[in-house]
């Protein structure tokens, strides 16, 4: 799972109906969410670097994150059970 760029979170809602959501994930020190803005910035920068590579200079990533941080939620989830399938 650590090599996967994305996955699908499948669960049931409060009414017991199934739902699935596509997720991007990047592991940083075994953490996937923080409420602290400095840590949130670090996670967002890691995501941007992962998906855009060196295409965007660090100072532009930083400006972009700072501008949009108030409207972004970084969510931590604790995985209780995990199954996976790899495609060759």
ZAPA-814760 format. One record per atom (N, C-alpha, C, O, CB): residue number from 1; residue in one letter; atom name; x, y, z. Coordinates in nm, 3 decimals. Glycine has a CB too. Layout:
+-----+--------+-------+---------+---------+---------+
| num | residu | atome |      c1 |      c2 |      c3 |
+-----+--------+-------+---------+---------+---------+
| NUM |      A |    CA |       X |       Y |       Z |
...
+-----+--------+-------+---------+---------+---------+
***
This chain:
+-----+--------+-------+---------+---------+---------+
| num | residu | atome |      c1 |      c2 |      c3 |
+-----+--------+-------+---------+---------+---------+
|   1 |      X |     N |   0.081 |  -0.119 |   0.000 |
|   1 |      X |    CA |   0.000 |   0.000 |   0.000 |
|   1 |      X |     C |   0.086 |   0.126 |   0.000 |
|   1 |      X |     O |   0.041 |   0.229 |  -0.049 |
|   1 |      X |    CB |  -0.093 |   0.000 |   0.119 |
|   2 |      X |     N |   0.206 |   0.119 |   0.053 |
|   2 |      X |    CA |   0.286 |   0.240 |   0.059 |
|   2 |      X |     C |   0.328 |   0.289 |  -0.079 |
|   2 |      X |     O |   0.366 |   0.405 |  -0.093 |
|   2 |      X |    CB |   0.408 |   0.217 |   0.143 |
|   3 |      X |     N |   0.321 |   0.204 |  -0.181 |
|   3 |      X |    CA |   0.360 |   0.247 |  -0.315 |
|   3 |      X |     C |   0.241 |   0.300 |  -0.394 |
|   3 |      X |     O |   0.260 |   0.351 |  -0.505 |
|   3 |      X |    CB |   0.424 |   0.132 |  -0.390 |
|   4 |      X |     N |   0.120 |   0.290 |  -0.341 |
|   4 |      X |    CA |   0.000 |   0.335 |  -0.413 |
|   4 |      X |     C |  -0.013 |   0.487 |  -0.404 |
|   4 |      X |     O |   0.009 |   0.545 |  -0.298 |
|   4 |      X |    CB |  -0.126 |   0.268 |  -0.356 |
|   5 |      X |     N |  -0.049 |   0.550 |  -0.515 |
|   5 |      X |    CA |  -0.072 |   0.695 |  -0.516 |
|   5 |      X |     C |  -0.215 |   0.730 |  -0.476 |
|   5 |      X |     O |  -0.241 |   0.840 |  -0.429 |
|   5 |      X |    CB |  -0.042 |   0.752 |  -0.655 |
|   6 |      X |     N |  -0.304 |   0.637 |  -0.494 |
|   6 |      X |    CA |  -0.444 |   0.665 |  -0.463 |
|   6 |      X |     C |  -0.514 |   0.536 |  -0.424 |
|   6 |      X |     O |  -0.461 |   0.426 |  -0.443 |
|   6 |      X |    CB |  -0.516 |   0.733 |  -0.582 |
|   7 |      X |     N |  -0.632 |   0.551 |  -0.371 |
|   7 |      X |    CA |  -0.712 |   0.436 |  -0.334 |
|   7 |      X |     C |  -0.857 |   0.477 |  -0.327 |
|   7 |      X |     O |  -0.892 |   0.590 |  -0.359 |
|   7 |      X |    CB |  -0.666 |   0.377 |  -0.199 |
|   8 |      X |     N |  -0.940 |   0.384 |  -0.287 |
|   8 |      X |    CA |  -1.083 |   0.412 |  -0.271 |
|   8 |      X |     C |  -1.121 |   0.375 |  -0.130 |
|   8 |      X |     O |  -1.099 |   0.262 |  -0.086 |
|   8 |      X |    CB |  -1.169 |   0.333 |  -0.376 |
|   9 |      X |     N |  -1.180 |   0.469 |  -0.057 |
|   9 |      X |    CA |  -1.231 |   0.443 |   0.076 |
|   9 |      X |     C |  -1.376 |   0.400 |   0.060 |
|   9 |      X |     O |  -1.459 |   0.477 |   0.013 |
|   9 |      X |    CB |  -1.219 |   0.570 |   0.170 |
|  10 |      X |     N |  -1.405 |   0.277 |   0.098 |
|  10 |      X |    CA |  -1.541 |   0.225 |   0.088 |
|  10 |      X |     C |  -1.593 |   0.199 |   0.229 |
|  10 |      X |     O |  -1.526 |   0.138 |   0.312 |
|  10 |      X |    CB |  -1.546 |   0.094 |   0.002 |
|  11 |      X |     N |  -1.713 |   0.246 |   0.254 |
|  11 |      X |    CA |  -1.772 |   0.232 |   0.386 |
|  11 |      X |     C |  -1.923 |   0.233 |   0.373 |
|  11 |      X |     O |  -1.976 |   0.223 |   0.263 |
|  11 |      X |    CB |  -1.723 |   0.343 |   0.482 |
|  12 |      X |     N |  -1.993 |   0.246 |   0.482 |
|  12 |      X |    CA |  -2.138 |   0.263 |   0.479 |
|  12 |      X |     C |  -2.171 |   0.391 |   0.555 |
|  12 |      X |     O |  -2.101 |   0.430 |   0.648 |
|  12 |      X |    CB |  -2.212 |   0.140 |   0.541 |
|  13 |      X |     N |  -2.280 |   0.456 |   0.513 |
|  13 |      X |    CA |  -2.321 |   0.578 |   0.582 |
|  13 |      X |     C |  -2.406 |   0.544 |   0.704 |
|  13 |      X |     O |  -2.424 |   0.427 |   0.738 |
|  13 |      X |    CB |  -2.398 |   0.671 |   0.486 |
|  14 |      X |     N |  -2.459 |   0.646 |   0.770 |
|  14 |      X |    CA |  -2.538 |   0.626 |   0.891 |
|  14 |      X |     C |  -2.662 |   0.542 |   0.867 |
|  14 |      X |     O |  -2.715 |   0.481 |   0.960 |
|  14 |      X |    CB |  -2.578 |   0.759 |   0.950 |
|  15 |      X |     N |  -2.709 |   0.537 |   0.743 |
|  15 |      X |    CA |  -2.827 |   0.459 |   0.709 |
|  15 |      X |     C |  -2.791 |   0.317 |   0.663 |
|  15 |      X |     O |  -2.879 |   0.239 |   0.626 |
|  15 |      X |    CB |  -2.906 |   0.529 |   0.601 |
|  16 |      X |     N |  -2.663 |   0.285 |   0.666 |
|  16 |      X |    CA |  -2.618 |   0.153 |   0.626 |
|  16 |      X |     C |  -2.602 |   0.135 |   0.476 |
|  16 |      X |     O |  -2.581 |   0.023 |   0.429 |
|  16 |      X |    CB |  -2.713 |   0.052 |   0.676 |
|  17 |      X |     N |  -2.611 |   0.246 |   0.400 |
|  17 |      X |    CA |  -2.595 |   0.238 |   0.255 |
|  17 |      X |     C |  -2.447 |   0.250 |   0.219 |
|  17 |      X |     O |  -2.376 |   0.330 |   0.279 |
|  17 |      X |    CB |  -2.678 |   0.348 |   0.184 |
|  18 |      X |     N |  -2.401 |   0.170 |   0.123 |
|  18 |      X |    CA |  -2.259 |   0.175 |   0.086 |
|  18 |      X |     C |  -2.223 |   0.305 |   0.015 |
|  18 |      X |     O |  -2.304 |   0.363 |  -0.058 |
|  18 |      X |    CB |  -2.224 |   0.056 |  -0.003 |
|  19 |      X |     N |  -2.102 |   0.349 |   0.037 |
|  19 |      X |    CA |  -2.050 |   0.465 |  -0.036 |
|  19 |      X |     C |  -1.899 |   0.447 |  -0.051 |
|  19 |      X |     O |  -1.835 |   0.382 |   0.032 |
|  19 |      X |    CB |  -2.085 |   0.600 |   0.037 |
|  20 |      X |     N |  -1.844 |   0.505 |  -0.156 |
|  20 |      X |    CA |  -1.700 |   0.496 |  -0.181 |
|  20 |      X |     C |  -1.650 |   0.631 |  -0.228 |
|  20 |      X |     O |  -1.718 |   0.701 |  -0.303 |
|  20 |      X |    CB |  -1.669 |   0.386 |  -0.287 |
|  21 |      X |     N |  -1.531 |   0.668 |  -0.184 |
|  21 |      X |    CA |  -1.470 |   0.796 |  -0.218 |
|  21 |      X |     C |  -1.326 |   0.771 |  -0.261 |
|  21 |      X |     O |  -1.251 |   0.702 |  -0.191 |
|  21 |      X |    CB |  -1.477 |   0.895 |  -0.098 |
|  22 |      X |     N |  -1.288 |   0.826 |  -0.375 |
|  22 |      X |    CA |  -1.148 |   0.815 |  -0.420 |
|  22 |      X |     C |  -1.062 |   0.908 |  -0.334 |
|  22 |      X |     O |  -1.102 |   1.021 |  -0.304 |
|  22 |      X |    CB |  -1.134 |   0.852 |  -0.572 |
|  23 |      X |     N |  -0.946 |   0.859 |  -0.293 |
|  23 |      X |    CA |  -0.857 |   0.936 |  -0.207 |
|  23 |      X |     C |  -0.716 |   0.938 |  -0.263 |
|  23 |      X |     O |  -0.669 |   0.838 |  -0.317 |
|  23 |      X |    CB |  -0.856 |   0.879 |  -0.065 |
|  24 |      X |     N |  -0.650 |   1.052 |  -0.251 |
|  24 |      X |    CA |  -0.506 |   1.060 |  -0.275 |
|  24 |      X |     C |  -0.442 |   1.050 |  -0.139 |
|  24 |      X |     O |  -0.494 |   1.103 |  -0.040 |
|  24 |      X |    CB |  -0.464 |   1.193 |  -0.351 |
|  25 |      X |     N |  -0.331 |   0.983 |  -0.133 |
|  25 |      X |    CA |  -0.266 |   0.972 |  -0.004 |
|  25 |      X |     C |  -0.115 |   0.983 |  -0.020 |
|  25 |      X |     O |  -0.058 |   0.936 |  -0.118 |
|  25 |      X |    CB |  -0.303 |   0.842 |   0.064 |
|  26 |      X |     N |  -0.054 |   1.043 |   0.077 |
|  26 |      X |    CA |   0.091 |   1.047 |   0.087 |
|  26 |      X |     C |   0.122 |   1.028 |   0.234 |
|  26 |      X |     O |   0.071 |   1.101 |   0.319 |
|  26 |      X |    CB |   0.152 |   1.183 |   0.030 |
|  27 |      X |     N |   0.205 |   0.932 |   0.265 |
|  27 |      X |    CA |   0.241 |   0.908 |   0.404 |
|  27 |      X |     C |   0.358 |   0.999 |   0.441 |
|  27 |      X |     O |   0.459 |   1.005 |   0.371 |
|  27 |      X |    CB |   0.278 |   0.759 |   0.427 |
|  28 |      X |     N |   0.341 |   1.070 |   0.551 |
|  28 |      X |    CA |   0.447 |   1.155 |   0.604 |
|  28 |      X |     C |   0.461 |   1.119 |   0.751 |
|  28 |      X |     O |   0.373 |   1.150 |   0.831 |
|  28 |      X |    CB |   0.416 |   1.309 |   0.583 |
|  29 |      X |     N |   0.571 |   1.056 |   0.787 |
|  29 |      X |    CA |   0.595 |   1.016 |   0.926 |
|  29 |      X |     C |   0.474 |   0.942 |   0.984 |
|  29 |      X |     O |   0.438 |   0.965 |   1.100 |
|  29 |      X |    CB |   0.626 |   1.139 |   1.011 |
|  30 |      X |     N |   0.413 |   0.854 |   0.906 |
|  30 |      X |    CA |   0.297 |   0.775 |   0.948 |
|  30 |      X |     C |   0.177 |   0.860 |   0.991 |
|  30 |      X |     O |   0.091 |   0.812 |   1.064 |
|  30 |      X |    CB |   0.336 |   0.685 |   1.061 |
|  31 |      X |     N |   0.171 |   0.985 |   0.946 |
|  31 |      X |    CA |   0.059 |   1.072 |   0.978 |
|  31 |      X |     C |  -0.010 |   1.114 |   0.849 |
|  31 |      X |     O |   0.057 |   1.134 |   0.748 |
|  31 |      X |    CB |   0.105 |   1.196 |   1.060 |
|  32 |      X |     N |  -0.142 |   1.127 |   0.851 |
|  32 |      X |    CA |  -0.213 |   1.172 |   0.732 |
|  32 |      X |     C |  -0.300 |   1.294 |   0.757 |
|  32 |      X |     O |  -0.364 |   1.344 |   0.665 |
|  32 |      X |    CB |  -0.298 |   1.060 |   0.679 |
|  33 |      X |     N |  -0.303 |   1.344 |   0.879 |
|  33 |      X |    CA |  -0.378 |   1.467 |   0.906 |
|  33 |      X |     C |  -0.322 |   1.543 |   1.024 |
|  33 |      X |     O |  -0.273 |   1.486 |   1.121 |
|  33 |      X |    CB |  -0.524 |   1.435 |   0.932 |
|  34 |      X |     N |  -0.329 |   1.673 |   1.011 |
|  34 |      X |    CA |  -0.291 |   1.759 |   1.122 |
|  34 |      X |     C |  -0.381 |   1.881 |   1.123 |
|  34 |      X |     O |  -0.426 |   1.928 |   1.017 |
|  34 |      X |    CB |  -0.142 |   1.800 |   1.114 |
|  35 |      X |     N |  -0.408 |   1.933 |   1.241 |
|  35 |      X |    CA |  -0.484 |   2.057 |   1.252 |
|  35 |      X |     C |  -0.391 |   2.177 |   1.260 |
|  35 |      X |     O |  -0.431 |   2.289 |   1.231 |
|  35 |      X |    CB |  -0.575 |   2.054 |   1.373 |
|  36 |      X |     N |  -0.267 |   2.154 |   1.299 |
|  36 |      X |    CA |  -0.167 |   2.259 |   1.307 |
|  36 |      X |     C |  -0.136 |   2.310 |   1.166 |
|  36 |      X |     O |  -0.102 |   2.231 |   1.079 |
|  36 |      X |    CB |  -0.039 |   2.209 |   1.377 |
|  37 |      X |     N |  -0.146 |   2.441 |   1.144 |
|  37 |      X |    CA |  -0.126 |   2.497 |   1.010 |
|  37 |      X |     C |   0.013 |   2.472 |   0.953 |
|  37 |      X |     O |   0.027 |   2.451 |   0.833 |
|  37 |      X |    CB |  -0.152 |   2.645 |   1.013 |
|  38 |      X |     N |   0.115 |   2.473 |   1.037 |
|  38 |      X |    CA |   0.251 |   2.447 |   0.986 |
|  38 |      X |     C |   0.262 |   2.304 |   0.933 |
|  38 |      X |     O |   0.322 |   2.281 |   0.828 |
|  38 |      X |    CB |   0.356 |   2.472 |   1.097 |
|  39 |      X |     N |   0.204 |   2.210 |   1.007 |
|  39 |      X |    CA |   0.207 |   2.071 |   0.961 |
|  39 |      X |     C |   0.118 |   2.054 |   0.838 |
|  39 |      X |     O |   0.153 |   1.979 |   0.747 |
|  39 |      X |    CB |   0.163 |   1.976 |   1.073 |
|  40 |      X |     N |   0.005 |   2.122 |   0.835 |
|  40 |      X |    CA |  -0.084 |   2.114 |   0.718 |
|  40 |      X |     C |  -0.011 |   2.166 |   0.594 |
|  40 |      X |     O |  -0.021 |   2.106 |   0.487 |
|  40 |      X |    CB |  -0.213 |   2.196 |   0.742 |
|  41 |      X |     N |   0.063 |   2.275 |   0.609 |
|  41 |      X |    CA |   0.142 |   2.329 |   0.497 |
|  41 |      X |     C |   0.242 |   2.225 |   0.447 |
|  41 |      X |     O |   0.258 |   2.206 |   0.327 |
|  41 |      X |    CB |   0.216 |   2.458 |   0.540 |
|  42 |      X |     N |   0.308 |   2.158 |   0.541 |
|  42 |      X |    CA |   0.408 |   2.056 |   0.505 |
|  42 |      X |     C |   0.341 |   1.944 |   0.426 |
|  42 |      X |     O |   0.393 |   1.900 |   0.323 |
|  42 |      X |    CB |   0.477 |   1.998 |   0.632 |
|  43 |      X |     N |   0.227 |   1.897 |   0.472 |
|  43 |      X |    CA |   0.156 |   1.788 |   0.403 |
|  43 |      X |     C |   0.110 |   1.832 |   0.264 |
|  43 |      X |     O |   0.122 |   1.757 |   0.168 |
|  43 |      X |    CB |   0.035 |   1.742 |   0.487 |
|  44 |      X |     N |   0.057 |   1.952 |   0.255 |
|  44 |      X |    CA |   0.010 |   2.001 |   0.125 |
|  44 |      X |     C |   0.127 |   2.018 |   0.027 |
|  44 |      X |     O |   0.115 |   1.987 |  -0.091 |
|  44 |      X |    CB |  -0.065 |   2.134 |   0.141 |
|  45 |      X |     N |   0.238 |   2.068 |   0.078 |
|  45 |      X |    CA |   0.356 |   2.083 |  -0.008 |
|  45 |      X |     C |   0.405 |   1.946 |  -0.056 |
|  45 |      X |     O |   0.445 |   1.932 |  -0.171 |
|  45 |      X |    CB |   0.470 |   2.157 |   0.068 |
|  46 |      X |     N |   0.400 |   1.846 |   0.032 |
|  46 |      X |    CA |   0.441 |   1.711 |  -0.006 |
|  46 |      X |     C |   0.349 |   1.656 |  -0.115 |
|  46 |      X |     O |   0.396 |   1.595 |  -0.211 |
|  46 |      X |    CB |   0.439 |   1.618 |   0.117 |
|  47 |      X |     N |   0.218 |   1.677 |  -0.100 |
|  47 |      X |    CA |   0.123 |   1.634 |  -0.204 |
|  47 |      X |     C |   0.152 |   1.702 |  -0.337 |
|  47 |      X |     O |   0.157 |   1.636 |  -0.441 |
|  47 |      X |    CB |  -0.021 |   1.664 |  -0.161 |
|  48 |      X |     N |   0.171 |   1.834 |  -0.333 |
|  48 |      X |    CA |   0.198 |   1.907 |  -0.457 |
|  48 |      X |     C |   0.327 |   1.861 |  -0.522 |
|  48 |      X |     O |   0.333 |   1.844 |  -0.644 |
|  48 |      X |    CB |   0.204 |   2.058 |  -0.431 |
|  49 |      X |     N |   0.430 |   1.840 |  -0.442 |
|  49 |      X |    CA |   0.558 |   1.794 |  -0.495 |
|  49 |      X |     C |   0.543 |   1.654 |  -0.553 |
|  49 |      X |     O |   0.600 |   1.623 |  -0.658 |
|  49 |      X |    CB |   0.666 |   1.795 |  -0.385 |
|  50 |      X |     N |   0.467 |   1.568 |  -0.485 |
|  50 |      X |    CA |   0.447 |   1.431 |  -0.532 |
|  50 |      X |     C |   0.379 |   1.429 |  -0.669 |
|  50 |      X |     O |   0.421 |   1.354 |  -0.757 |
|  50 |      X |    CB |   0.363 |   1.352 |  -0.430 |
|  51 |      X |     N |   0.276 |   1.510 |  -0.686 |
|  51 |      X |    CA |   0.199 |   1.505 |  -0.811 |
|  51 |      X |     C |   0.253 |   1.598 |  -0.919 |
|  51 |      X |     O |   0.233 |   1.570 |  -1.038 |
|  51 |      X |    CB |   0.056 |   1.539 |  -0.783 |
|  52 |      X |     N |   0.319 |   1.707 |  -0.883 |
|  52 |      X |    CA |   0.370 |   1.801 |  -0.984 |
|  52 |      X |     C |   0.521 |   1.792 |  -1.000 |
|  52 |      X |     O |   0.576 |   1.848 |  -1.095 |
|  52 |      X |    CB |   0.331 |   1.942 |  -0.946 |
|  53 |      X |     N |   0.587 |   1.724 |  -0.910 |
|  53 |      X |    CA |   0.732 |   1.712 |  -0.919 |
|  53 |      X |     C |   0.799 |   1.848 |  -0.907 |
|  53 |      X |     O |   0.757 |   1.933 |  -0.827 |
|  53 |      X |    CB |   0.773 |   1.646 |  -1.049 |
|  54 |      X |     N |   0.900 |   1.868 |  -0.986 |
|  54 |      X |    CA |   0.973 |   1.995 |  -0.984 |
|  54 |      X |     C |   0.915 |   2.096 |  -1.081 |
|  54 |      X |     O |   0.977 |   2.199 |  -1.107 |
|  54 |      X |    CB |   1.120 |   1.971 |  -1.016 |
|  55 |      X |     N |   0.796 |   2.068 |  -1.134 |
|  55 |      X |    CA |   0.735 |   2.159 |  -1.232 |
|  55 |      X |     C |   0.700 |   2.294 |  -1.170 |
|  55 |      X |     O |   0.693 |   2.395 |  -1.241 |
|  55 |      X |    CB |   0.610 |   2.095 |  -1.291 |
|  56 |      X |     N |   0.678 |   2.298 |  -1.039 |
|  56 |      X |    CA |   0.644 |   2.422 |  -0.971 |
|  56 |      X |     C |   0.750 |   2.453 |  -0.867 |
|  56 |      X |     O |   0.773 |   2.372 |  -0.778 |
|  56 |      X |    CB |   0.504 |   2.413 |  -0.905 |
|  57 |      X |     N |   0.814 |   2.569 |  -0.876 |
|  57 |      X |    CA |   0.916 |   2.606 |  -0.777 |
|  57 |      X |     C |   0.858 |   2.615 |  -0.636 |
|  57 |      X |     O |   0.740 |   2.643 |  -0.619 |
|  57 |      X |    CB |   0.981 |   2.739 |  -0.815 |
|  58 |      X |     N |   0.942 |   2.589 |  -0.536 |
|  58 |      X |    CA |   0.899 |   2.587 |  -0.396 |
|  58 |      X |     C |   0.829 |   2.715 |  -0.354 |
|  58 |      X |     O |   0.728 |   2.709 |  -0.283 |
|  58 |      X |    CB |   1.018 |   2.563 |  -0.306 |
|  59 |      X |     N |   0.880 |   2.832 |  -0.396 |
|  59 |      X |    CA |   0.817 |   2.957 |  -0.352 |
|  59 |      X |     C |   0.676 |   2.974 |  -0.412 |
|  59 |      X |     O |   0.590 |   3.035 |  -0.348 |
|  59 |      X |    CB |   0.905 |   3.077 |  -0.392 |
|  60 |      X |     N |   0.652 |   2.922 |  -0.532 |
|  60 |      X |    CA |   0.518 |   2.929 |  -0.590 |
|  60 |      X |     C |   0.423 |   2.830 |  -0.521 |
|  60 |      X |     O |   0.306 |   2.861 |  -0.500 |
|  60 |      X |    CB |   0.524 |   2.901 |  -0.741 |
|  61 |      X |     N |   0.474 |   2.711 |  -0.487 |
|  61 |      X |    CA |   0.391 |   2.616 |  -0.411 |
|  61 |      X |     C |   0.351 |   2.677 |  -0.278 |
|  61 |      X |     O |   0.236 |   2.668 |  -0.237 |
|  61 |      X |    CB |   0.467 |   2.482 |  -0.388 |
|  62 |      X |     N |   0.448 |   2.740 |  -0.211 |
|  62 |      X |    CA |   0.423 |   2.801 |  -0.081 |
|  62 |      X |     C |   0.317 |   2.911 |  -0.091 |
|  62 |      X |     O |   0.227 |   2.918 |  -0.008 |
|  62 |      X |    CB |   0.554 |   2.858 |  -0.023 |
|  63 |      X |     N |   0.327 |   2.997 |  -0.191 |
|  63 |      X |    CA |   0.229 |   3.104 |  -0.211 |
|  63 |      X |     C |   0.091 |   3.046 |  -0.238 |
|  63 |      X |     O |  -0.009 |   3.094 |  -0.184 |
|  63 |      X |    CB |   0.271 |   3.197 |  -0.328 |
|  64 |      X |     N |   0.085 |   2.944 |  -0.322 |
|  64 |      X |    CA |  -0.042 |   2.879 |  -0.357 |
|  64 |      X |     C |  -0.108 |   2.819 |  -0.233 |
|  64 |      X |     O |  -0.228 |   2.836 |  -0.211 |
|  64 |      X |    CB |  -0.019 |   2.769 |  -0.464 |
|  65 |      X |     N |  -0.029 |   2.749 |  -0.152 |
|  65 |      X |    CA |  -0.081 |   2.687 |  -0.030 |
|  65 |      X |     C |  -0.129 |   2.794 |   0.067 |
|  65 |      X |     O |  -0.239 |   2.783 |   0.121 |
|  65 |      X |    CB |   0.027 |   2.599 |   0.037 |
|  66 |      X |     N |  -0.049 |   2.895 |   0.088 |
|  66 |      X |    CA |  -0.084 |   3.001 |   0.183 |
|  66 |      X |     C |  -0.216 |   3.069 |   0.145 |
|  66 |      X |     O |  -0.298 |   3.100 |   0.232 |
|  66 |      X |    CB |   0.028 |   3.105 |   0.191 |
|  67 |      X |     N |  -0.235 |   3.093 |   0.016 |
|  67 |      X |    CA |  -0.356 |   3.157 |  -0.034 |
|  67 |      X |     C |  -0.480 |   3.072 |  -0.009 |
|  67 |      X |     O |  -0.587 |   3.124 |   0.022 |
|  67 |      X |    CB |  -0.343 |   3.186 |  -0.182 |
|  68 |      X |     N |  -0.465 |   2.942 |  -0.021 |
|  68 |      X |    CA |  -0.581 |   2.851 |  -0.017 |
|  68 |      X |     C |  -0.598 |   2.777 |   0.115 |
|  68 |      X |     O |  -0.700 |   2.711 |   0.135 |
|  68 |      X |    CB |  -0.570 |   2.753 |  -0.126 |
|  69 |      X |     N |  -0.501 |   2.785 |   0.205 |
|  69 |      X |    CA |  -0.505 |   2.710 |   0.330 |
|  69 |      X |     C |  -0.633 |   2.730 |   0.411 |
|  69 |      X |     O |  -0.685 |   2.633 |   0.467 |
|  69 |      X |    CB |  -0.388 |   2.748 |   0.413 |
|  70 |      X |     N |  -0.686 |   2.852 |   0.419 |
|  70 |      X |    CA |  -0.809 |   2.869 |   0.498 |
|  70 |      X |     C |  -0.928 |   2.787 |   0.446 |
|  70 |      X |     O |  -1.020 |   2.758 |   0.522 |
|  70 |      X |    CB |  -0.848 |   3.015 |   0.500 |
|  71 |      X |     N |  -0.929 |   2.750 |   0.320 |
|  71 |      X |    CA |  -1.040 |   2.673 |   0.263 |
|  71 |      X |     C |  -1.010 |   2.525 |   0.246 |
|  71 |      X |     O |  -1.088 |   2.454 |   0.183 |
|  71 |      X |    CB |  -1.076 |   2.731 |   0.130 |
|  72 |      X |     N |  -0.899 |   2.478 |   0.302 |
|  72 |      X |    CA |  -0.858 |   2.338 |   0.284 |
|  72 |      X |     C |  -0.867 |   2.265 |   0.418 |
|  72 |      X |     O |  -0.825 |   2.316 |   0.522 |
|  72 |      X |    CB |  -0.714 |   2.329 |   0.227 |
|  73 |      X |     N |  -0.923 |   2.146 |   0.415 |
|  73 |      X |    CA |  -0.924 |   2.059 |   0.533 |
|  73 |      X |     C |  -0.831 |   1.942 |   0.507 |
|  73 |      X |     O |  -0.845 |   1.872 |   0.406 |
|  73 |      X |    CB |  -1.070 |   2.009 |   0.567 |
|  74 |      X |     N |  -0.738 |   1.919 |   0.596 |
|  74 |      X |    CA |  -0.650 |   1.804 |   0.589 |
|  74 |      X |     C |  -0.703 |   1.705 |   0.692 |
|  74 |      X |     O |  -0.706 |   1.735 |   0.811 |
|  74 |      X |    CB |  -0.497 |   1.843 |   0.616 |
|  75 |      X |     N |  -0.745 |   1.590 |   0.648 |
|  75 |      X |    CA |  -0.818 |   1.496 |   0.734 |
|  75 |      X |     C |  -0.735 |   1.373 |   0.767 |
|  75 |      X |     O |  -0.678 |   1.310 |   0.679 |
|  75 |      X |    CB |  -0.948 |   1.453 |   0.667 |
|  76 |      X |     N |  -0.729 |   1.340 |   0.895 |
|  76 |      X |    CA |  -0.659 |   1.220 |   0.942 |
|  76 |      X |     C |  -0.762 |   1.109 |   0.960 |
|  76 |      X |     O |  -0.869 |   1.130 |   1.016 |
|  76 |      X |    CB |  -0.582 |   1.247 |   1.075 |
|  77 |      X |     N |  -0.726 |   0.991 |   0.912 |
|  77 |      X |    CA |  -0.813 |   0.875 |   0.931 |
|  77 |      X |     C |  -0.731 |   0.763 |   0.991 |
|  77 |      X |     O |  -0.617 |   0.740 |   0.952 |
|  77 |      X |    CB |  -0.878 |   0.832 |   0.798 |
|  78 |      X |     N |  -0.789 |   0.693 |   1.084 |
|  78 |      X |    CA |  -0.727 |   0.574 |   1.141 |
|  78 |      X |     C |  -0.787 |   0.454 |   1.070 |
|  78 |      X |     O |  -0.908 |   0.433 |   1.074 |
|  78 |      X |    CB |  -0.749 |   0.566 |   1.297 |
|  79 |      X |     N |  -0.703 |   0.376 |   1.007 |
|  79 |      X |    CA |  -0.750 |   0.258 |   0.934 |
|  79 |      X |     C |  -0.764 |   0.143 |   1.033 |
|  79 |      X |     O |  -0.668 |   0.103 |   1.099 |
|  79 |      X |    CB |  -0.652 |   0.220 |   0.818 |
|  80 |      X |     N |  -0.886 |   0.090 |   1.041 |
|  80 |      X |    CA |  -0.911 |  -0.022 |   1.130 |
|  80 |      X |     C |  -0.898 |  -0.156 |   1.058 |
|  80 |      X |     O |  -0.861 |  -0.256 |   1.120 |
|  80 |      X |    CB |  -1.049 |  -0.010 |   1.191 |
|  81 |      X |     N |  -0.927 |  -0.159 |   0.929 |
|  81 |      X |    CA |  -0.917 |  -0.280 |   0.850 |
|  81 |      X |     C |  -0.882 |  -0.240 |   0.708 |
|  81 |      X |     O |  -0.936 |  -0.143 |   0.656 |
|  81 |      X |    CB |  -1.050 |  -0.363 |   0.854 |
|  82 |      X |     N |  -0.791 |  -0.312 |   0.646 |
|  82 |      X |    CA |  -0.745 |  -0.277 |   0.512 |
|  82 |      X |     C |  -0.730 |  -0.402 |   0.428 |
|  82 |      X |     O |  -0.667 |  -0.499 |   0.469 |
|  82 |      X |    CB |  -0.612 |  -0.200 |   0.519 |
|  83 |      X |     N |  -0.789 |  -0.399 |   0.310 |
|  83 |      X |    CA |  -0.763 |  -0.502 |   0.210 |
|  83 |      X |     C |  -0.718 |  -0.432 |   0.084 |
|  83 |      X |     O |  -0.757 |  -0.317 |   0.060 |
|  83 |      X |    CB |  -0.888 |  -0.592 |   0.184 |
|  84 |      X |     N |  -0.639 |  -0.496 |   0.003 |
|  84 |      X |    CA |  -0.586 |  -0.430 |  -0.116 |
|  84 |      X |     C |  -0.573 |  -0.530 |  -0.229 |
|  84 |      X |     O |  -0.564 |  -0.651 |  -0.209 |
|  84 |      X |    CB |  -0.449 |  -0.365 |  -0.086 |
|  85 |      X |     N |  -0.572 |  -0.475 |  -0.349 |
|  85 |      X |    CA |  -0.551 |  -0.554 |  -0.470 |
|  85 |      X |     C |  -0.454 |  -0.478 |  -0.557 |
|  85 |      X |     O |  -0.474 |  -0.359 |  -0.581 |
|  85 |      X |    CB |  -0.686 |  -0.583 |  -0.545 |
|  86 |      X |     N |  -0.351 |  -0.542 |  -0.603 |
|  86 |      X |    CA |  -0.254 |  -0.477 |  -0.692 |
|  86 |      X |     C |  -0.275 |  -0.524 |  -0.834 |
|  86 |      X |     O |  -0.304 |  -0.641 |  -0.859 |
|  86 |      X |    CB |  -0.110 |  -0.507 |  -0.646 |
|  87 |      X |     N |  -0.260 |  -0.431 |  -0.927 |
|  87 |      X |    CA |  -0.271 |  -0.465 |  -1.068 |
|  87 |      X |     C |  -0.132 |  -0.460 |  -1.131 |
|  87 |      X |     O |  -0.056 |  -0.366 |  -1.108 |
|  87 |      X |    CB |  -0.367 |  -0.368 |  -1.142 |
|  88 |      X |     N |  -0.101 |  -0.560 |  -1.208 |
|  88 |      X |    CA |   0.032 |  -0.565 |  -1.272 |
|  88 |      X |     C |   0.039 |  -0.472 |  -1.391 |
|  88 |      X |     O |   0.143 |  -0.464 |  -1.457 |
|  88 |      X |    CB |   0.064 |  -0.708 |  -1.316 |
+-----+--------+-------+---------+---------+---------+
***
